Amino acid sequence: MPAEVKILITGTSNADFVAETGVEKTYPTVSLVRDGGIIMVVDPGIMESPQILIDALKKEGLTLFDINTVCVTHSHLDHYRNVGMFPNAKVIDYWGIWERDTINSWAENFTENIQILHTPGHDYTSITLFVNTGLKSNYPGVVAICGDNFWKENYPHDTHDDPFASNPERLKDSREVIVKKADWIIPGHGPIYKNDKTLSLEDRHVPKKGAELSIVCKKCGRRMKQPEKCKCRPYLCFHCCQCGIDCDLCSCSHKI
């Protein structure tokens, strides 16, 4: 039997224009995957209230106690904040499968219909689920649940415009894997979209000028792009970096 994928909550982020609004608001896209006896929630992260997720599960005839697996696509708080809501669930992340006080490695071919691949770049711990669904599914084919490898549809177009990316070049490589395998892509902060496998990354939609993803320094409030952020404190610009001269990653404050 093929697996099923549904969107429980469609995520959003205003990080690309937060400098204009002054208030950053973000929450991830939360997915439901069923495969045989597995009932999995992916990325139960930050949201205005946990009741939103409870209500979304109720619409699917489920309670928190029915979820037996939770998957976290990467180790950023906005994607894993609510993993503790599910009392009967084991948790899958880059490091393994956590169950109570034990951890075991996951297999790449997790089930007949679910493949897990390490897809680093946005974060070293980033993983992507590739889920095979049936012809009668709303999303027939292979659905890639990829976290912030893409924030929204083919966005940010240039991996160097992702201010949170730990390694833009590896992120580009991971995206290549995703777009070659997936018929559908569930991004980190937007609706699911159909993937055209015939298009290269370079040929995909380019956002309008000025729409590059950027963040605001949490100390001085200035808008920053990838080269301006502190490598070990990406929420600060290098002007406000608190690293000492002996910092192994950057010593940003000594660039000035």
Secondary structure, 3 states (H helix, E strand, C coil): CCEEEEEEECCEECCCCHHHHCCCCEECCEEEEEECCEEEEECCCCCCCHHHHHHHHHHCCCCHHHCCEEECCCCCHHHHCCHHHCCCCEEEECCEEEECCEEECCCCECCCCEEEEECCCCCCCCEEEEEEECCCCCCCEEEEECHHHCCECCECCCHHHCCCCCCHHHHHHHHHHHHHHCCEEECCCCCCEECCCCCCCCCCCCCCCCCCCCEECCCCCCEECHHHECCCCCCCECCCCCCCCCCCCCCHHHHC
